[in-house]
């Protein structure tokens, strides 16, 4: 399984990737510092589905292209073949963001930072 961590917080990226590596050592990890970089990767590789992440941990507040904008652009790609599982990640519980996340069928949940070993285990073994 390929997992993308899209977050401008390099410490969160590093710790989350290390935790995933410990829990599921065979998984391939992709890291992006903003939604634009991740979207460009997906657009470039859309015809090569095996290169794309199946699970995305998506930060809401990022520079250049935030999590909501990333979702809107991903939906606009209109790819019936690429439907990743997405979890929104935020450093705070914002009721408006929680409600907004429920309006996207692609979003399977809303998580607060930092992610725990238990949370990641549950994501990888639903």
For each residue, the residues with C-beta under 8 A, 3 or more apart:
1: 24 27 28 54 55 124
2: 27 28 29 30 51 52 53 54 55
3: 20 27 28 29 30 53 54 55 56 57
4: 29 30 31 32 38 53 55 56 57 84
5: 12 13 16 17 29 30 31 32 57
6: 31 32 34 35 38 56 57 58 59 62 67 70
7: 12 13 16 31 32 33 57 58 59 62 89
8: 33 34 59 61 62 63
9: 12 13 59 91 113
10: 13 14 33
11: 14 15
12: 5 7 9 15 16 59 89 113 114
13: 5 7 9 10 16 17 31 33
14: 10 11 17 18
15: 11 12 18 19 114
16: 5 7 12 13 19 20 57 114 115 120
17: 5 13 14 20 21 29 31
18: 14 15 21 22
19: 15 16 22 23 115 117 120
20: 3 16 17 23 24 27 29 120 124
21: 17 18 24 25 27 29
22: 18 19 25 117
23: 19 20 117 120 121 124
24: 1 20 21 27 124
25: 21 22
26:
27: 1 2 3 20 21 24 124
28: 1 2 3
29: 2 3 4 5 17 20 21
30: 2 3 4 5 38 41 53
31: 4 5 6 7 13 17
32: 4 5 6 7 35 37 38 41
33: 7 8 10 13 37 62
34: 6 8 37 38 62 63 64 65
35: 6 32 38 39 58 62 64 65 66 67 69 70 73
36: 39 40 64 65 70
37: 32 33 34 40 41 64
38: 4 6 30 32 34 35 41 42 56 70
39: 35 36 42 43 65 70 73 74
40: 36 37 43 44
41: 30 32 37 38 44 45
42: 38 39 45 46 52 74 77 82
43: 39 40 46 77
44: 40 41
45: 41 42 48 51 52
46: 42 43 49 52 77 79 82
47:
48: 45 51 52
49: 46 52 81 82
50:
51: 2 45 48
52: 2 42 45 46 48 49 82 84
53: 2 3 4 30 56 84
54: 1 2 3 84 85
55: 1 2 3 4 84 85 86 87 123 124
56: 3 4 6 38 53 84 85 86 87
57: 3 4 5 6 7 16 87 89 111 115
58: 6 7 35 67 70 71 86 87 88 89
59: 6 7 8 9 12 62 66 67 88 89 90
60: 66 67 68 88 89 90 97
61: 8 66 67 90 91
62: 6 7 8 33 34 35 59 65 66 67
63: 8 34 66
64: 34 35 36 37
65: 34 35 36 39 62 69 70 73
66: 35 59 60 61 62 63 69 70
67: 6 35 58 59 60 61 62 70 71 88
68: 60 71 72 100
69: 35 65 66 72 73
70: 6 35 36 38 39 58 65 66 67 73 74
71: 58 67 68 74 75 86 104 106 107
72: 68 69 75 76
73: 35 39 65 69 70 76 77
74: 39 42 70 71 77 106
75: 71 72 78 104 106
76: 72 73
77: 42 43 46 73 74 82
78: 75
79: 46 82 83
80: 83
81: 49
82: 42 46 49 52 77 79
83: 79 80 106
84: 4 52 53 54 55 56 106
85: 54 55 56 106 108
86: 55 56 58 71 104 106 107 108
87: 55 56 57 58 107 108 109 110 111 123
88: 58 59 60 67 97 101 107 109 110 111
89: 7 12 57 58 59 60 111 112 113 115
90: 59 60 61 93 94 97 110 111 112 113
91: 9 61 112 113
92: 112
93: 90 98 112
94: 90 97 98
95: 98 99
96: 99 100
97: 60 88 90 94 100 101 110
98: 93 94 95 101 102 110
99: 95 96 102 103
100: 68 96 97 103 104
101: 88 97 98 104 107 109 110
102: 98 99 107
103: 99 100
104: 71 75 86 100 101 107
105:
106: 71 74 75 83 84 85 86
107: 71 86 87 88 101 102 104 110
108: 85 86 87
109: 87 88 101
110: 87 88 90 97 98 101 107
111: 57 87 88 89 90 115 119
112: 89 90 91 92 93
113: 9 12 89 90 91
114: 12 15 16
115: 16 19 57 89 111 119 120
116: 119 120
117: 19 22 23 120 121
118: 121 122
119: 111 115 116 122 123
120: 16 19 20 23 115 116 117 123 124
121: 23 117 118 124 125
122: 118 119 125 126
123: 55 87 119 120 126
124: 1 20 23 24 27 55 120 121
125: 121 122
126: 122 123
